[in-house]
Each structure stands twice: as structure tokens, then as C-alpha cells.
Amino acid sequence: MGTATPLSPGETNPLHSLDEWEEDVLQRYPDPKSIAKEKDTEAYRNYEAPARDTVKEFYRLNHTYQTYAFVKEKQRNFLKFDKKEMPVWDAFDFLNQLVDDSDPDTDLDQFQHLLQTSEAIRRDGHPDWMVMVGLMHDMGKVLCLFDEPQWAVVGDTFPVGCAYSDKIVYPEFFEHNPDYSDERYNTQYGVYQPNCGLRNVDMSWGHDEYVYQMMKDSLPEEGLYMLRYHSFYSWHREGQYDYLMDDHDRDMLKWVKLFNPYDLYSKNPAPPNWTELKPYYQALVAKYLPPTLKF
């Protein structure tokens, strides 16, 4: 059975930017232009010298260390939500510690990006629970503030505990993952049953699963699918893992596809007018969330 090579110093954070992996996503999956209001979609994630080697190294680490056992350990550790508790609006300030100085698309902080996403959704007339999804979808990135490495926070997600699809980005790096040669996990179904439903499948660990678990009692099912699977590109863009899906997953897929472009293409240089927006979002948050959030 294969073993993972230990990390060397400096390997835990290969990206220059927490969101740099999205540049790779946008190159792989260009989207319709209706959501990008300020500039053409081709201009997004336009680095003068894209550090493709850092994205590739990011996925090497992600695919090497995101094992079934690793995911179970992170679930046990973080899904107790016993690390921190704070009022909802303080939680947005907490997230803002992740201001991304190297993002070429925006100088705005994390909260302003979330506002841009939610405002794009609201502008198109979607229900307020979907606006709430836009506001909260990146809250799981606070995992970085608990010293989690980037490859355990962002990146395309995928099922663990079964064979990896060759449609996942950089599939060759899975050869370094111990599960790749473990007969418990390297068959088509692995630890799962045919058409068991994605709710019974463990996904690679990251901000999607974390924020889903945080919000699972606060939003309708459609919104929860958006949160939990918006980075599961081999499913909602490549059509993989149908053999694990049930009819409910197939019905929910359209909602995940509806949300994804709002996240990728809502950034623009103009900051939201918080003075005007504040009353709406205070009422929205009060409708869907308790006064304090646990992390």
C-alpha cells in the first residue's frame, strides 16, 4: 500500500492567494456573461504572470493528503463547532482577516465579495434564501484562521472512500494518495452502496462542507446543496459519480448549477453601498440565523 510523503517546510500553503485556485476553475469552465456586469468574463482572474505552478502544487498536496481517514479526522475535530462563538456580524469581521491582497479582480474584503455575490443573486430576482446562500457561501474559509492549510480549505472537492474520477483536475496526483492503492477505497463504490445518495458520501474536506454543516438547520434543501457542492466540479460540470447519486441529487443538481456562476463572476471593483444595504441584510440575517454563530 502506498504512503504519503511528509510535508516539507513551506509546503502547506503553495498558493499566493487563498482564491488563486478559482483562476484555474475559470479557465477550465468559462461561464455565460450575464452575471459579470463590470467587465467581460475573459478578464476575470487575469494575472500578468499566472502562477500555474502554485496551482498545480496546491492540487498535488490536496490529492495526496485528502484521504478518507483525513476527512473523518477533520469532521471529528471541526464539526463539534467548539472553537469559537460570536455574534453573526462579528463573524463577518472575523472572516475579513482573510483580505486577499493578491486577487487581481478586487481590492475588496471578504464581506464585500459576499455582498457582491448576494446582490447579484437578489438583482436577478431569486428568493431571499438564495441571497442568504450568497452571503454565507465563503464563511467556511475561516478554517484558515484555525491554522488549516489551504489544500484543506479551498479547491475542487470530490468523494473520498471510493475510486477517483479521471475528470477531477490533475487526477495523476491521486497516485500519491494512500487510498489509491487501498482495496477498501479504490473500487468504484468503495465504502458506499450503488445510488446511495450524496448525503451518504464523504467529500474531501474544505470550506463547502464546513459551511454546509454550519447552516444545515437554517436554509432550505436547495440552498444547502448550493453550499455543500458548489466546488464539486467533477459532478456539476463533468457529469461524474452518477452511480452514487439518487433521484434527489439529480433534482438538486440544477440548483447547484444555478448558484455557481454568481460566485465566480460577481466580483467587480465597485464596493457595495453598505449604508443603503444594511437594513435589508440585517433583516435577512435575523430571519435565517441565530444571534450567534459557532465555529
N, C-alpha and C positions, 0 to 999 in steps of 0.2 A: 504494500500500500504506500502511496506517495506521501511525502511530508512537506509542509510549508516551510520555506526558508525564513528564518527570523528576520525581522526588520533591522536595517542598519540605521544609525543616527541620521535624522533628516528625512527619512523616507515616509514618515507618517503624513506629511502634507505636501504632496508634489505639485498641486495647482498654485498658480499665482493668485488666483481668485476662487472664492468658495463656489461661485456660479460659473466658473470657466467651462465646466462640463457641458453647460447649455449651448455654448458655441458649437460644440460637436453635434449636439442634437439638432440644432437649426440647420446645419449643413446636411445632415442626413435626411431630415424631414421638413422641407420647406412647406409653409402653410399658405392658405388663402390670404389676401391682402386686406380684407375688410376691417380687421381689428387695429392694424397699425395706422394710426391717424397722422403721425408727425413725419414719418419718412417711409420709404419703401422697405419691405421686409428684407430685401437683399442687403440693406445697410446695417442690419442688426448684427451684433457680435462681430463687428468689423475691426479686428485688431490689425495694426500695421504689420506686425510680425506674429501671427498666431503661434502660441507655444504648443504646437501639436504634440511635441514630445512629452509635455507635462500631462496632457490629457491621456495619452497612451500609458504613461507610468501610473497615473491615477487608476486606470482600469486594470492594470497588472496587479496592483495592490488589492483593489476591490475584488477581483475574481479569484485571487489567491487565498484571501483570508475570510471571505464571506462563506463560511461553511455552515452546515446545518447546526452543529454544536455551537458555533459562534452566535448565530441568531438566537438560539434558545437561551444562551447566557445573557445576551442583551435584553431579551424580553423579561427575564427574571430580574435583572438589575434595574431597568428603567421603567417598566410598566407598573411598578409599585407607586410611581409618582410621589416619592417621598424625599426628593432632593430639595425642593423649594416650593413655596406657596406665596402668591402675591395677588393684589388686585389686578383685574383684567388690564387696565390701562397702564399699570406699571409693567406688565408683561411685555407690552409693545416697546416700552423704553428699554427693557432688558434685551429684547431682540435687536434693538438698534445698536447694540455694542458690536454687531457684525457688519457695520458700514463697509462697503466694498470699494476701496479706493482705486481698484484696478479695472472696474467694469467700464467699458467704453460706451455703454448705452445710457448710463445715467449716473449723475452725481448724487442722487437721492438716497436717503437711508432706507432701511428695510421696510419700515412702516409706510413710507411714501410709495414704495413699489407695491406694497399690498393694497394701498388705496387706489393706485392706478389700475390694478387688476380688477378690484371690486367695482370701481367706477365704470370701467369698460363693460363689465357684465350688466351693471344697472342701466347704462346708457342704451343697451340693446333690449331692454325690457324683460329680462329674465326675473324669476321670482326672488324674493329677498333672501331665502335660504341659500341660493346660489351666490348672491352678493356676499353673504357671510362666508361661504367657501373661499371666495377670492380674498377676503380679508384675512383669513386664517391659514391659507394653504402652505405658507412657508414657516409658520410658527415652530414647526418641528426642528428647524435649523438651530434652535437654541441648544441642541445636543452638542454643538461645537463649544459652547460656553461651559460644558461639563467635561471638557478635555477629550471629546471623542475625535478621532481622526477624520479628515474629510471623506475618505472612502467608506466610512460607516455613517455618513450623514447625507451625502448627495450622490448622484449618479443614477443611471438606468437601473431599475430594480428587476428582479427575476425570482422565480421559485427556487428554494433550496430543498434538499431532501429527495431530489429526482434528477434525471438527466437534464443537462443544459441544452437549450436550443442553440443551433448554429446561427440563428438570426440575432442573438444578443451581440452587442458591439464588442469587438475584439474577443471572439469566442475561443481563440487559441490559448488565451491566458488561463482558461479553466484547467488546462493540463497540469498546472501547478497547484491546484486545489486538492487537498487530501480526499475530498468526496468524489472526485473524478474517477478514482480507481477503487473506490469502496463499493463493494457489491450491494450494500444496503441502500445506497443512494444513486447509483449510476445507471439504473434502468429507467425505462420510460416513465413508469409510475412511482418508482422508489418506495417511499413510506406511505404513499397515498393510494386511493382507490379510483378506478375509472369514473370520470364525471362526478367527482366528489364535491365540486364547487370550490371556488377560490377562497371562500371564507374558511375552508378547512386546510388551506395550503399556507405554509410559512414562506413569506417573502424575504428576500435579502434585507438586512437591517438598514434603516435610514429614516429621514425626516417624514416620509409619506406614512409609514406605519405608525410612527410615534404620534403624529398629529391626529391620525385616524383614531387611535386609542384614546387620545385626549378628548376628542369631540364626539365619540360614538353614542353618547346619550343626549346629544344636543341638536343633531341635524337629521333630516330625512335620509332614507337609504340612498337616494340618488346622489346627494351631496357627500355622503360617506364614501361612496365608490370613487368620486372625483378625488377626494383627499388620499385615499388608500392606494390608488392605482395610476395616478397621473404620470408617474415615472416608469410605468411598466410598458415600455415601448414595444418590446417583442410581442406583447399581446395586442395593444390597441392600434399599433401601426403595422405590425408584421403578421398578425393573424395566427400567432403561435399558441400552443398549450390548449387547444380546443378540447383535447382529451381529458383535461382536468376540469373544464368548465361544466356548469349545469345551465339549465334554461334561464335561471335568474341572472347569472353572469352575462349571458348573451343579451338579455333585456337591458341590463345596466350599461353595457358597453357604449351605447350611443351617448350616454351622459358623460362618460369619461372623455369621449372624443369631442363633445361639445365644449368642455371646460378647457382642454389643453391649450388651444391657441390663445386664449385670454392670458394665460400665464406667460407664454413665450413672446407675445407681440404687443403687450400693453404698455411697455416702457416707452417713455418719451421725456425730453429734457424739462418740460414744464411741470413744476411741482403742483400738486393738488392744493386747492384753496381750503385749508383745514378750517378756517373760521366759518366758511359757508357750509362745509360738510359735517362739522362736528355734531350739530343736533341730530342729523339723520343717523350717524353711526353710533352715537350714544344710545339712541333708542333701539337700533338694530342689535347691538351687543347685549343690551339689557333684556331683549326678547329671547335671545338664544343661549346666553351664557350665564353661569352663576357669577356672583360678585368677585370671586377669587378663582384663580387657576392654579392647579397643582402640576409640578414638573418633576 
